Amino acid sequence: MSNLDNINKNKNLLVENIIILILFTVFLVFKSLKTLSKIFTYGIIKKEILTTKSNLGVDIKIKIK
């Protein structure tokens, strides 16, 4: 009986770790998508130009924390 209890505890621990890993991964994906959307909506989608003479490039907002 003790052996069955240990196996069930190990399975429960494994399931809990997998759930935590999935939640953490989902959180990181959403956070990175949010950051990427801020970068792209600032300059690339709006097609802001760096200079009026040459119509070169795109402005990208740089944040220093």
HUZIWO-V701469 format. One record per pair of residues at least 12 apart in sequence whose ideal C-beta (glycine too) atoms are under 10 Angstrom apart, sorted by the first residue. I is the first residue (numbers start at 1). GAP is how many residues later the second one is. If there is no record, write none. Layout:
# HUZIWO-V701469
{{I/GAP} {I/GAP}}
This chain:
# HUZIWO-V701469
{{35/28} {38/23} {38/25} {39/21} {39/22} {39/23} {39/24} {40/18} {40/20} {41/20} {42/16} {42/17} {42/18} {42/19} {43/14} {43/15} {43/16} {43/17} {43/18} {44/14} {44/15} {44/16} {45/13} {46/12} {46/13} {48/12}}
